[in-house]
Amino acid sequence: MQTSTAQGPWWAAVTVWAVVNAVNCLQSAGFISRVLTGGMAINHVLGYVMVALAIPGAIAMVVFIRAQSGVLQWIGPAVYLAFIVLMIIVEDVLHIEFRAPARYGILVPYLLLFFGAILLMGLPMFRANRGLWLVTVVTTVLLLGSMGLAMHKGVG
């Protein structure tokens, strides 16, 4: 059983891996729910779960920083936390609709933080465990496919 990677505690790496894959699956379900219902209600509920996932992500980030792991280990969770903060401010505090019509001043940073977090949380597993990394590839393809379907149906 692996207890650490070259860059920090193994459990923290697996935690980040679980967060990124859960986010991919939750957002995929959100996009599919938009196609099936034409609305955002289910997507909004799934957003609360994504907010909750910031907690284990933050814990793993702190562990990596305290272990003086490389920046690649903790930057993904940090970007995810920045995304969650932006999401809460825009969607729950200010209630700003930025998707349709597109408000690029919000939409661009929102998407950059979201997809940047996905990339940066998934990337460290490439070297640590190729099998687990491939799971992340599959869930990311699922995310992109469901997003493409939602966009094609006009609800993306």
N, C-alpha and C positions, 0 to 999 in steps of 0.2 A: 504494500500500500504506500502510495506516494504521500509524503508529509509536507514537502515544500518543492517549489520550482526553483529554477536558478535565480528568480527574481522575487521570491517571497513565499509566504505560507500557501500551501496547496488548497486548503479550505477556502481561502479568500479568492483564489483564482477560480475555483469551482462556483463560488457564490456569484461572482461577476458573470461567469458563463451562464448560470441559471437565470440571472436577471436579464441578460441580453436575449436569451431564447424565449423567456416568458414575455418580454416586451414584443418581440417579433410575432409570437403567436397571438397575443392579445390584440395588437394592432391589426393583424390579419383578420381576426374575428370581427374587429370593428369595421374594417372595410367591407367585409362580406355582409355584415348586418346592414350597412348603408345600401348595398345593392338589393337586399331582400326586403327591407322596410322603407327605403327611400328617406330615412331620417337618421338623426344622430343620437337618439336616446340610448341605445345599447352602447354605442361608442363612448358616450359620456360616462356611463357606469364603468366601463372598462378602464377609462382614464383614471378613476379613483384607485384601481388596482395598480396601475402604472405608477401613481404617486406613492403608494405603499411600498413598491419595489425600490424606491429611492432609499429606504431605510437600510436594507441589507447592502445595497450598493455603496452607501455612505460608510457603513461599518467596514466593508472590505477596503474602501479607499483609505480610511484612517489606518487600518492595519498595514497596508502597503507603504504608506508614508512613514509610519513609525518603524517599520522594518527596513527603511531606507532602500526600498525596491526602486527599480528604474521607473522613470516617468511613464513609460508605456503601460506599466501595471496599474497606475492610479488615474491616468488622464481620462480614460473612458468613463469611469464612474463620476469623475468631476464634471465632464461635459454633460453626462446624463442629469446630474443634479442641476446644472445650469438650465438645461432644457425643461426640467420639471418646474423650476422657479418661473421661467418665462411662461410656461403653459398655465400655471396657476394664476399669474398676474393677468394674462391676456384673457383667458377663458372664464375664470371664476371670480376674479376681483373686479376687473374692468368690463367684462362681458362684451368684448370687441369681436365682431364677426370679421374675419380676415381672409377666409377661404373664398367666398363668393359674395360680392365681387372681391377679387384678389386685392389685398392691401400688401404690396410687396415689401414695404418697410417692416412689416411684422412677419409675413409669410417666409421670406428668404432666411432671416435668422432662425425662425422656428424650424424650418426644414434642415438647415445646416446643422443646428444643434442636435436634432433628432437623429438624422442619418450619420452625423459625425460620431455621436455616442454609440450607435450600433456598430460602426466600423471599429472604433477605438476600444470598445468592450470586447468585441469578438477577436480582434487581431492577436492578442497575447497567447491565445490558446493554440494558434498555428504551430508555434514551437513547442509548447508544453505537452499537447496531446492532439495529434492530428485527427483522431476519431471524433473527439468532442468538437473540434473545430469544424469538421464536416457537418455535424448536426447544426451548427450555427449557419453554415452555408445554406443548408436545406431550409431552415426557418427564415432566413433572409430572402431566399428565392420565393418562398410562400408569401412573405410580406410584400415584395415587389410585384408579384403576380396578382395578389388581391388588390393592391393599390391600382395597378393597371386596369383591372376589371372595373373597379369603382370609377376610375376616370373615364373609361370607355362608356360606362352607363350614365355618366354625367353626375355622379354623386361622390366623386373623389375629392 
